[in-house]
């Protein structure tokens, strides 16, 4: 009987802590879309994947300028941002890069092209 009373006392004590706010629940994870984050407009980044490395500049109005060595159509590359999420569209959306800012200096993600190739990429802020 003594063991039952001790167990009941422990349960009641724990319940009392929870009800009075002494115990805290873990914080929910941050929503990747949630602010605060930087606006990429007018920033320069160094992009790297398993084959290439080059610079990207995020221009106003959703346009980008790159130093991609095989860039043939520079006027149809663009980008969009929603919070920490970033999409980059290259060569009239032939390639789509989807990424997330991990902080104000780094981002990373995955990409695919219309041929079906997929790859991972990272970028580090230059300015």
URZIVEN-V839947 format. One record per residue. N is the residue number from 0. RES is the residue in three letters. SS is DSSP state (hx for helix, st for strand, lp for the rest). PSI is psi in radians with two decimals (none if undefined). D_CENTER is the distance of its C-alpha to the mean C-alpha in whole Angstrom. Layout:
n->N res->RES ss->SS psi->PSI d_center->D_CENTER
n->N res->RES ss->SS psi->PSI d_center->D_CENTER
This chain:
n->0 res->UNK ss->lp psi->-0.63 d_center->56
n->1 res->UNK ss->hx psi->-0.69 d_center->55
n->2 res->UNK ss->hx psi->-0.71 d_center->52
n->3 res->UNK ss->hx psi->-0.74 d_center->51
n->4 res->UNK ss->hx psi->-0.72 d_center->52
n->5 res->UNK ss->hx psi->-0.73 d_center->49
n->6 res->UNK ss->hx psi->-0.75 d_center->47
n->7 res->UNK ss->hx psi->-0.65 d_center->47
n->8 res->UNK ss->hx psi->-0.73 d_center->47
n->9 res->UNK ss->hx psi->-0.74 d_center->44
n->10 res->UNK ss->hx psi->-0.80 d_center->42
n->11 res->UNK ss->hx psi->-0.69 d_center->43
n->12 res->UNK ss->hx psi->-0.77 d_center->42
n->13 res->UNK ss->hx psi->-0.74 d_center->38
n->14 res->UNK ss->hx psi->-0.71 d_center->39
n->15 res->UNK ss->hx psi->-0.72 d_center->40
n->16 res->UNK ss->hx psi->-0.76 d_center->37
n->17 res->UNK ss->hx psi->-0.79 d_center->35
n->18 res->UNK ss->hx psi->-0.51 d_center->37
n->19 res->UNK ss->hx psi->-0.04 d_center->37
n->20 res->UNK ss->lp psi->0.15 d_center->33
n->21 res->UNK ss->lp psi->-0.46 d_center->34
n->22 res->UNK ss->lp psi->2.43 d_center->32
n->23 res->UNK ss->lp psi->2.50 d_center->28
n->24 res->UNK ss->lp psi->2.64 d_center->25
n->25 res->UNK ss->lp psi->2.59 d_center->22
n->26 res->UNK ss->lp psi->2.46 d_center->19
n->27 res->UNK ss->lp psi->2.66 d_center->17
n->28 res->UNK ss->lp psi->2.65 d_center->13
n->29 res->UNK ss->lp psi->2.46 d_center->11
n->30 res->UNK ss->lp psi->2.21 d_center->10
n->31 res->UNK ss->lp psi->-0.38 d_center->6
n->32 res->UNK ss->lp psi->-0.27 d_center->8
n->33 res->UNK ss->lp psi->2.45 d_center->10
n->34 res->UNK ss->lp psi->2.92 d_center->12
n->35 res->UNK ss->lp psi->2.67 d_center->12
n->36 res->UNK ss->lp psi->3.04 d_center->10
n->37 res->UNK ss->lp psi->2.73 d_center->12
n->38 res->UNK ss->lp psi->2.23 d_center->13
n->39 res->UNK ss->lp psi->-0.21 d_center->13
n->40 res->UNK ss->lp psi->2.27 d_center->17
n->41 res->UNK ss->lp psi->0.50 d_center->19
n->42 res->UNK ss->st psi->2.71 d_center->17
n->43 res->UNK ss->st psi->2.44 d_center->17
n->44 res->UNK ss->st psi->2.64 d_center->15
n->45 res->UNK ss->st psi->2.03 d_center->16
n->46 res->UNK ss->st psi->2.43 d_center->15
n->47 res->UNK ss->st psi->2.34 d_center->16
n->48 res->UNK ss->st psi->-2.94 d_center->16
n->49 res->UNK ss->lp psi->-0.26 d_center->19
n->50 res->UNK ss->lp psi->-0.55 d_center->22
n->51 res->UNK ss->lp psi->2.79 d_center->21
n->52 res->UNK ss->st psi->2.27 d_center->20
n->53 res->UNK ss->st psi->2.94 d_center->20
n->54 res->UNK ss->st psi->2.56 d_center->19
n->55 res->UNK ss->st psi->2.36 d_center->17
n->56 res->UNK ss->st psi->2.21 d_center->18
n->57 res->UNK ss->st psi->1.85 d_center->16
n->58 res->UNK ss->lp psi->2.85 d_center->20
n->59 res->UNK ss->hx psi->2.84 d_center->21
n->60 res->UNK ss->hx psi->0.40 d_center->21
n->61 res->UNK ss->hx psi->0.21 d_center->18
n->62 res->UNK ss->st psi->2.73 d_center->20
n->63 res->UNK ss->st psi->2.72 d_center->19
n->64 res->UNK ss->st psi->2.26 d_center->21
n->65 res->UNK ss->st psi->2.85 d_center->21
n->66 res->UNK ss->lp psi->0.52 d_center->23
n->67 res->UNK ss->lp psi->2.23 d_center->22
n->68 res->UNK ss->lp psi->-0.34 d_center->26
n->69 res->UNK ss->lp psi->0.41 d_center->26
n->70 res->UNK ss->lp psi->2.04 d_center->25
n->71 res->UNK ss->lp psi->-0.34 d_center->28
n->72 res->UNK ss->lp psi->1.30 d_center->27
n->73 res->UNK ss->hx psi->-0.32 d_center->25
n->74 res->UNK ss->hx psi->0.03 d_center->26
n->75 res->UNK ss->hx psi->0.39 d_center->24
n->76 res->UNK ss->lp psi->2.28 d_center->20
n->77 res->UNK ss->st psi->3.09 d_center->18
n->78 res->UNK ss->st psi->2.80 d_center->14
n->79 res->UNK ss->st psi->2.68 d_center->13
n->80 res->UNK ss->st psi->2.41 d_center->10
n->81 res->UNK ss->st psi->1.75 d_center->10
n->82 res->UNK ss->lp psi->-2.12 d_center->9
n->83 res->UNK ss->lp psi->-0.13 d_center->5
n->84 res->UNK ss->st psi->2.40 d_center->5
n->85 res->UNK ss->st psi->2.31 d_center->7
n->86 res->UNK ss->st psi->2.34 d_center->10
n->87 res->UNK ss->st psi->2.26 d_center->13
n->88 res->UNK ss->st psi->2.13 d_center->16
n->89 res->UNK ss->st psi->2.52 d_center->19
n->90 res->UNK ss->lp psi->1.03 d_center->23
n->91 res->UNK ss->lp psi->0.71 d_center->23
n->92 res->UNK ss->lp psi->0.35 d_center->20
n->93 res->UNK ss->lp psi->-0.71 d_center->22
n->94 res->UNK ss->st psi->2.40 d_center->18
n->95 res->UNK ss->st psi->2.16 d_center->15
n->96 res->UNK ss->st psi->2.14 d_center->12
n->97 res->UNK ss->st psi->2.23 d_center->9
n->98 res->UNK ss->st psi->3.12 d_center->5
n->99 res->UNK ss->st psi->2.36 d_center->2
n->100 res->UNK ss->st psi->2.21 d_center->4
n->101 res->UNK ss->lp psi->-0.44 d_center->5
n->102 res->UNK ss->lp psi->-2.93 d_center->8
n->103 res->UNK ss->lp psi->-0.03 d_center->11
n->104 res->UNK ss->lp psi->-0.17 d_center->12
n->105 res->UNK ss->st psi->2.55 d_center->9
n->106 res->UNK ss->st psi->2.79 d_center->6
n->107 res->UNK ss->st psi->2.84 d_center->7
n->108 res->UNK ss->st psi->-2.82 d_center->7
n->109 res->UNK ss->st psi->2.80 d_center->11
n->110 res->UNK ss->st psi->2.80 d_center->13
n->111 res->UNK ss->st psi->2.79 d_center->17
n->112 res->UNK ss->st psi->3.03 d_center->20
n->113 res->UNK ss->lp psi->-0.28 d_center->23
n->114 res->UNK ss->lp psi->-0.29 d_center->25
n->115 res->UNK ss->lp psi->0.01 d_center->23
n->116 res->UNK ss->lp psi->2.53 d_center->21
n->117 res->UNK ss->st psi->2.65 d_center->18
n->118 res->UNK ss->st psi->2.91 d_center->16
n->119 res->UNK ss->st psi->2.64 d_center->13
n->120 res->UNK ss->st psi->2.81 d_center->12
n->121 res->UNK ss->st psi->2.80 d_center->11
n->122 res->UNK ss->st psi->2.49 d_center->11
n->123 res->UNK ss->st psi->2.38 d_center->13
n->124 res->UNK ss->st psi->2.41 d_center->14
n->125 res->UNK ss->lp psi->-0.52 d_center->18
n->126 res->UNK ss->lp psi->none d_center->19
